[in-house]
Amino acid sequence: MRQISDETLIDSYYKALDLRLETDFLDLLLAEIQRRNLKLQVYIRDEAPLN
């Protein structure tokens, strides 16, 4: 996972959520996001990002 950029990792996580992929895969992506100390923004459809 260290070969993909932070942006690609976060985009992949959000896409996996949208596609309702396996929980194990989501957990793997989230663990890498946390390992890199990246922040995720929470979005509600059709609204501005929440921080």
PDB file with one MODEL, atoms N, CA, C and O in Angstrom:
MODEL        1
ATOM      1  N   MET A   1       0.816  -1.208   0.000  1.00  0.00           N
ATOM      2  CA  MET A   1       0.000   0.000   0.000  1.00  0.00           C
ATOM      3  C   MET A   1       0.853   1.263   0.000  1.00  0.00           C
ATOM      4  O   MET A   1       0.360   2.344  -0.321  1.00  0.00           O
ATOM      5  N   ARG A   2       2.084   1.137   0.345  1.00  0.00           N
ATOM      6  CA  ARG A   2       2.933   2.325   0.423  1.00  0.00           C
ATOM      7  C   ARG A   2       3.243   2.897  -0.950  1.00  0.00           C
ATOM      8  O   ARG A   2       3.813   3.984  -1.049  1.00  0.00           O
ATOM      9  N   GLN A   3       2.880   2.188  -2.008  1.00  0.00           N
ATOM     10  CA  GLN A   3       3.182   2.657  -3.354  1.00  0.00           C
ATOM     11  C   GLN A   3       2.129   3.614  -3.901  1.00  0.00           C
ATOM     12  O   GLN A   3       2.371   4.269  -4.914  1.00  0.00           O
ATOM     13  N   ILE A   4       0.972   3.713  -3.261  1.00  0.00           N
ATOM     14  CA  ILE A   4      -0.051   4.623  -3.768  1.00  0.00           C
ATOM     15  C   ILE A   4      -0.012   5.935  -2.970  1.00  0.00           C
ATOM     16  O   ILE A   4       0.368   5.965  -1.799  1.00  0.00           O
ATOM     17  N   SER A   5      -0.413   6.998  -3.639  1.00  0.00           N
ATOM     18  CA  SER A   5      -0.388   8.314  -2.999  1.00  0.00           C
ATOM     19  C   SER A   5      -1.474   8.405  -1.930  1.00  0.00           C
ATOM     20  O   SER A   5      -2.419   7.617  -1.912  1.00  0.00           O
ATOM     21  N   ASP A   6      -1.317   9.375  -1.051  1.00  0.00           N
ATOM     22  CA  ASP A   6      -2.323   9.615  -0.011  1.00  0.00           C
ATOM     23  C   ASP A   6      -3.684   9.905  -0.643  1.00  0.00           C
ATOM     24  O   ASP A   6      -4.713   9.404  -0.191  1.00  0.00           O
ATOM     25  N   GLU A   7      -3.669  10.722  -1.694  1.00  0.00           N
ATOM     26  CA  GLU A   7      -4.921  11.091  -2.359  1.00  0.00           C
ATOM     27  C   GLU A   7      -5.617   9.871  -2.960  1.00  0.00           C
ATOM     28  O   GLU A   7      -6.833   9.721  -2.838  1.00  0.00           O
ATOM     29  N   THR A   8      -4.846   9.006  -3.606  1.00  0.00           N
ATOM     30  CA  THR A   8      -5.420   7.791  -4.199  1.00  0.00           C
ATOM     31  C   THR A   8      -5.974   6.874  -3.117  1.00  0.00           C
ATOM     32  O   THR A   8      -7.028   6.265  -3.296  1.00  0.00           O
ATOM     33  N   LEU A   9      -5.277   6.775  -2.014  1.00  0.00           N
ATOM     34  CA  LEU A   9      -5.733   5.948  -0.903  1.00  0.00           C
ATOM     35  C   LEU A   9      -7.078   6.442  -0.367  1.00  0.00           C
ATOM     36  O   LEU A   9      -8.001   5.652  -0.172  1.00  0.00           O
ATOM     37  N   ILE A  10      -7.181   7.731  -0.135  1.00  0.00           N
ATOM     38  CA  ILE A  10      -8.426   8.292   0.394  1.00  0.00           C
ATOM     39  C   ILE A  10      -9.550   8.174  -0.631  1.00  0.00           C
ATOM     40  O   ILE A  10     -10.679   7.831  -0.281  1.00  0.00           O
ATOM     41  N   ASP A  11      -9.242   8.459  -1.901  1.00  0.00           N
ATOM     42  CA  ASP A  11     -10.252   8.303  -2.954  1.00  0.00           C
ATOM     43  C   ASP A  11     -10.737   6.858  -3.032  1.00  0.00           C
ATOM     44  O   ASP A  11     -11.927   6.601  -3.212  1.00  0.00           O
ATOM     45  N   SER A  12      -9.812   5.928  -2.895  1.00  0.00           N
ATOM     46  CA  SER A  12     -10.167   4.506  -2.939  1.00  0.00           C
ATOM     47  C   SER A  12     -11.077   4.125  -1.778  1.00  0.00           C
ATOM     48  O   SER A  12     -12.012   3.341  -1.940  1.00  0.00           O
ATOM     49  N   TYR A  13     -10.796   4.683  -0.615  1.00  0.00           N
ATOM     50  CA  TYR A  13     -11.629   4.405   0.556  1.00  0.00           C
ATOM     51  C   TYR A  13     -13.057   4.898   0.340  1.00  0.00           C
ATOM     52  O   TYR A  13     -14.015   4.166   0.590  1.00  0.00           O
ATOM     53  N   TYR A  14     -13.199   6.139  -0.125  1.00  0.00           N
ATOM     54  CA  TYR A  14     -14.541   6.675  -0.370  1.00  0.00           C
ATOM     55  C   TYR A  14     -15.273   5.901  -1.460  1.00  0.00           C
ATOM     56  O   TYR A  14     -16.478   5.673  -1.356  1.00  0.00           O
ATOM     57  N   LYS A  15     -14.549   5.495  -2.511  1.00  0.00           N
ATOM     58  CA  LYS A  15     -15.171   4.723  -3.586  1.00  0.00           C
ATOM     59  C   LYS A  15     -15.611   3.354  -3.064  1.00  0.00           C
ATOM     60  O   LYS A  15     -16.686   2.872  -3.420  1.00  0.00           O
ATOM     61  N   ALA A  16     -14.797   2.736  -2.237  1.00  0.00           N
ATOM     62  CA  ALA A  16     -15.143   1.439  -1.653  1.00  0.00           C
ATOM     63  C   ALA A  16     -16.391   1.559  -0.774  1.00  0.00           C
ATOM     64  O   ALA A  16     -17.231   0.660  -0.752  1.00  0.00           O
ATOM     65  N   LEU A  17     -16.502   2.671  -0.055  1.00  0.00           N
ATOM     66  CA  LEU A  17     -17.715   2.907   0.742  1.00  0.00           C
ATOM     67  C   LEU A  17     -18.936   3.035  -0.167  1.00  0.00           C
ATOM     68  O   LEU A  17     -19.979   2.435   0.094  1.00  0.00           O
ATOM     69  N   ASP A  18     -18.797   3.822  -1.238  1.00  0.00           N
ATOM     70  CA  ASP A  18     -19.905   4.013  -2.177  1.00  0.00           C
ATOM     71  C   ASP A  18     -20.353   2.696  -2.801  1.00  0.00           C
ATOM     72  O   ASP A  18     -21.544   2.468  -3.011  1.00  0.00           O
ATOM     73  N   LEU A  19     -19.384   1.837  -3.094  1.00  0.00           N
ATOM     74  CA  LEU A  19     -19.684   0.552  -3.737  1.00  0.00           C
ATOM     75  C   LEU A  19     -20.077  -0.538  -2.736  1.00  0.00           C
ATOM     76  O   LEU A  19     -20.412  -1.661  -3.114  1.00  0.00           O
ATOM     77  N   ARG A  20     -20.027  -0.177  -1.453  1.00  0.00           N
ATOM     78  CA  ARG A  20     -20.366  -1.121  -0.382  1.00  0.00           C
ATOM     79  C   ARG A  20     -19.560  -2.416  -0.477  1.00  0.00           C
ATOM     80  O   ARG A  20     -20.100  -3.521  -0.422  1.00  0.00           O
ATOM     81  N   LEU A  21     -18.242  -2.236  -0.624  1.00  0.00           N
ATOM     82  CA  LEU A  21     -17.347  -3.380  -0.727  1.00  0.00           C
ATOM     83  C   LEU A  21     -17.181  -4.055   0.629  1.00  0.00           C
ATOM     84  O   LEU A  21     -17.667  -3.562   1.647  1.00  0.00           O
ATOM     85  N   GLU A  22     -16.496  -5.173   0.627  1.00  0.00           N
ATOM     86  CA  GLU A  22     -16.311  -5.985   1.834  1.00  0.00           C
ATOM     87  C   GLU A  22     -15.728  -5.171   2.987  1.00  0.00           C
ATOM     88  O   GLU A  22     -14.854  -4.326   2.791  1.00  0.00           O
ATOM     89  N   THR A  23     -16.221  -5.437   4.171  1.00  0.00           N
ATOM     90  CA  THR A  23     -15.752  -4.760   5.377  1.00  0.00           C
ATOM     91  C   THR A  23     -14.259  -4.979   5.590  1.00  0.00           C
ATOM     92  O   THR A  23     -13.557  -4.067   6.026  1.00  0.00           O
ATOM     93  N   ASP A  24     -13.770  -6.170   5.289  1.00  0.00           N
ATOM     94  CA  ASP A  24     -12.343  -6.447   5.462  1.00  0.00           C
ATOM     95  C   ASP A  24     -11.490  -5.534   4.589  1.00  0.00           C
ATOM     96  O   ASP A  24     -10.432  -5.075   5.018  1.00  0.00           O
ATOM     97  N   PHE A  25     -11.943  -5.271   3.370  1.00  0.00           N
ATOM     98  CA  PHE A  25     -11.208  -4.375   2.470  1.00  0.00           C
ATOM     99  C   PHE A  25     -11.244  -2.946   2.987  1.00  0.00           C
ATOM    100  O   PHE A  25     -10.227  -2.251   2.978  1.00  0.00           O
ATOM    101  N   LEU A  26     -12.415  -2.507   3.437  1.00  0.00           N
ATOM    102  CA  LEU A  26     -12.540  -1.170   4.017  1.00  0.00           C
ATOM    103  C   LEU A  26     -11.631  -1.019   5.233  1.00  0.00           C
ATOM    104  O   LEU A  26     -10.986   0.014   5.408  1.00  0.00           O
ATOM    105  N   ASP A  27     -11.582  -2.047   6.064  1.00  0.00           N
ATOM    106  CA  ASP A  27     -10.721  -2.020   7.255  1.00  0.00           C
ATOM    107  C   ASP A  27      -9.246  -1.917   6.873  1.00  0.00           C
ATOM    108  O   ASP A  27      -8.473  -1.221   7.531  1.00  0.00           O
ATOM    109  N   LEU A  28      -8.866  -2.614   5.808  1.00  0.00           N
ATOM    110  CA  LEU A  28      -7.486  -2.559   5.332  1.00  0.00           C
ATOM    111  C   LEU A  28      -7.123  -1.148   4.873  1.00  0.00           C
ATOM    112  O   LEU A  28      -6.064  -0.626   5.223  1.00  0.00           O
ATOM    113  N   LEU A  29      -8.007  -0.540   4.090  1.00  0.00           N
ATOM    114  CA  LEU A  29      -7.767   0.833   3.637  1.00  0.00           C
ATOM    115  C   LEU A  29      -7.732   1.802   4.815  1.00  0.00           C
ATOM    116  O   LEU A  29      -6.859   2.667   4.884  1.00  0.00           O
ATOM    117  N   LEU A  30      -8.669   1.660   5.732  1.00  0.00           N
ATOM    118  CA  LEU A  30      -8.732   2.555   6.884  1.00  0.00           C
ATOM    119  C   LEU A  30      -7.496   2.411   7.776  1.00  0.00           C
ATOM    120  O   LEU A  30      -6.995   3.401   8.309  1.00  0.00           O
ATOM    121  N   ALA A  31      -7.014   1.197   7.936  1.00  0.00           N
ATOM    122  CA  ALA A  31      -5.802   0.984   8.735  1.00  0.00           C
ATOM    123  C   ALA A  31      -4.609   1.707   8.117  1.00  0.00           C
ATOM    124  O   ALA A  31      -3.791   2.286   8.832  1.00  0.00           O
ATOM    125  N   GLU A  32      -4.510   1.673   6.798  1.00  0.00           N
ATOM    126  CA  GLU A  32      -3.412   2.374   6.128  1.00  0.00           C
ATOM    127  C   GLU A  32      -3.577   3.887   6.229  1.00  0.00           C
ATOM    128  O   GLU A  32      -2.596   4.612   6.395  1.00  0.00           O
ATOM    129  N   ILE A  33      -4.805   4.361   6.131  1.00  0.00           N
ATOM    130  CA  ILE A  33      -5.078   5.795   6.300  1.00  0.00           C
ATOM    131  C   ILE A  33      -4.656   6.236   7.695  1.00  0.00           C
ATOM    132  O   ILE A  33      -4.035   7.287   7.854  1.00  0.00           O
ATOM    133  N   GLN A  34      -4.986   5.450   8.695  1.00  0.00           N
ATOM    134  CA  GLN A  34      -4.617   5.782  10.074  1.00  0.00           C
ATOM    135  C   GLN A  34      -3.111   5.679  10.282  1.00  0.00           C
ATOM    136  O   GLN A  34      -2.529   6.493  11.000  1.00  0.00           O
ATOM    137  N   ARG A  35      -2.472   4.683   9.660  1.00  0.00           N
ATOM    138  CA  ARG A  35      -1.024   4.522   9.786  1.00  0.00           C
ATOM    139  C   ARG A  35      -0.297   5.752   9.245  1.00  0.00           C
ATOM    140  O   ARG A  35       0.743   6.155   9.766  1.00  0.00           O
ATOM    141  N   ARG A  36      -0.865   6.342   8.186  1.00  0.00           N
ATOM    142  CA  ARG A  36      -0.269   7.536   7.585  1.00  0.00           C
ATOM    143  C   ARG A  36      -0.712   8.822   8.284  1.00  0.00           C
ATOM    144  O   ARG A  36      -0.303   9.914   7.889  1.00  0.00           O
ATOM    145  N   ASN A  37      -1.528   8.701   9.300  1.00  0.00           N
ATOM    146  CA  ASN A  37      -2.051   9.863  10.030  1.00  0.00           C
ATOM    147  C   ASN A  37      -2.791  10.841   9.122  1.00  0.00           C
ATOM    148  O   ASN A  37      -2.657  12.056   9.261  1.00  0.00           O
ATOM    149  N   LEU A  38      -3.571  10.295   8.193  1.00  0.00           N
ATOM    150  CA  LEU A  38      -4.362  11.122   7.292  1.00  0.00           C
ATOM    151  C   LEU A  38      -5.722  11.392   7.918  1.00  0.00           C
ATOM    152  O   LEU A  38      -6.213  10.605   8.727  1.00  0.00           O
ATOM    153  N   LYS A  39      -6.314  12.495   7.542  1.00  0.00           N
ATOM    154  CA  LYS A  39      -7.635  12.869   8.055  1.00  0.00           C
ATOM    155  C   LYS A  39      -8.678  12.638   6.971  1.00  0.00           C
ATOM    156  O   LYS A  39      -8.446  12.936   5.799  1.00  0.00           O
ATOM    157  N   LEU A  40      -9.815  12.111   7.367  1.00  0.00           N
ATOM    158  CA  LEU A  40     -10.945  11.920   6.469  1.00  0.00           C
ATOM    159  C   LEU A  40     -11.988  12.969   6.773  1.00  0.00           C
ATOM    160  O   LEU A  40     -12.217  13.313   7.933  1.00  0.00           O
ATOM    161  N   GLN A  41     -12.618  13.475   5.732  1.00  0.00           N
ATOM    162  CA  GLN A  41     -13.735  14.395   5.915  1.00  0.00           C
ATOM    163  C   GLN A  41     -15.020  13.601   5.772  1.00  0.00           C
ATOM    164  O   GLN A  41     -15.119  12.694   4.945  1.00  0.00           O
ATOM    165  N   VAL A  42     -15.995  13.953   6.584  1.00  0.00           N
ATOM    166  CA  VAL A  42     -17.299  13.303   6.531  1.00  0.00           C
ATOM    167  C   VAL A  42     -18.198  14.142   5.645  1.00  0.00           C
ATOM    168  O   VAL A  42     -18.336  15.349   5.842  1.00  0.00           O
ATOM    169  N   TYR A  43     -18.807  13.489   4.665  1.00  0.00           N
ATOM    170  CA  TYR A  43     -19.696  14.194   3.744  1.00  0.00           C
ATOM    171  C   TYR A  43     -21.117  13.651   3.894  1.00  0.00           C
ATOM    172  O   TYR A  43     -21.336  12.448   4.035  1.00  0.00           O
ATOM    173  N   ILE A  44     -22.065  14.575   3.860  1.00  0.00           N
ATOM    174  CA  ILE A  44     -23.479  14.206   3.755  1.00  0.00           C
ATOM    175  C   ILE A  44     -23.884  14.613   2.360  1.00  0.00           C
ATOM    176  O   ILE A  44     -23.588  15.725   1.925  1.00  0.00           O
ATOM    177  N   ARG A  45     -24.552  13.733   1.658  1.00  0.00           N
ATOM    178  CA  ARG A  45     -24.888  14.010   0.268  1.00  0.00           C
ATOM    179  C   ARG A  45     -25.521  15.388   0.106  1.00  0.00           C
ATOM    180  O   ARG A  45     -26.381  15.798   0.885  1.00  0.00           O
ATOM    181  N   ASP A  46     -25.071  16.083  -0.926  1.00  0.00           N
ATOM    182  CA  ASP A  46     -25.600  17.400  -1.304  1.00  0.00           C
ATOM    183  C   ASP A  46     -25.356  18.484  -0.253  1.00  0.00           C
ATOM    184  O   ASP A  46     -26.053  19.498  -0.250  1.00  0.00           O
ATOM    185  N   GLU A  47     -24.398  18.292   0.622  1.00  0.00           N
ATOM    186  CA  GLU A  47     -24.058  19.305   1.617  1.00  0.00           C
ATOM    187  C   GLU A  47     -22.559  19.525   1.643  1.00  0.00           C
ATOM    188  O   GLU A  47     -21.797  18.740   1.077  1.00  0.00           O
ATOM    189  N   ALA A  48     -22.140  20.584   2.295  1.00  0.00           N
ATOM    190  CA  ALA A  48     -20.717  20.884   2.434  1.00  0.00           C
ATOM    191  C   ALA A  48     -20.055  19.879   3.360  1.00  0.00           C
ATOM    192  O   ALA A  48     -20.727  19.263   4.187  1.00  0.00           O
ATOM    193  N   PRO A  49     -18.737  19.704   3.230  1.00  0.00           N
ATOM    194  CA  PRO A  49     -18.031  18.767   4.110  1.00  0.00           C
ATOM    195  C   PRO A  49     -18.119  19.191   5.576  1.00  0.00           C
ATOM    196  O   PRO A  49     -18.142  20.376   5.908  1.00  0.00           O
ATOM    197  N   LEU A  50     -18.166  18.189   6.425  1.00  0.00           N
ATOM    198  CA  LEU A  50     -18.149  18.416   7.875  1.00  0.00           C
ATOM    199  C   LEU A  50     -16.747  18.153   8.366  1.00  0.00           C
ATOM    200  O   LEU A  50     -16.094  17.232   7.876  1.00  0.00           O
ATOM    201  N   ASN A  51     -16.262  18.925   9.312  1.00  0.00           N
ATOM    202  CA  ASN A  51     -14.912  18.699   9.845  1.00  0.00           C
ATOM    203  C   ASN A  51     -14.970  18.250  11.263  1.00  0.00           C
ATOM    204  O   ASN A  51     -13.931  18.011  11.878  1.00  0.00           O
TER     205      ASN A  51
ENDMDL
END
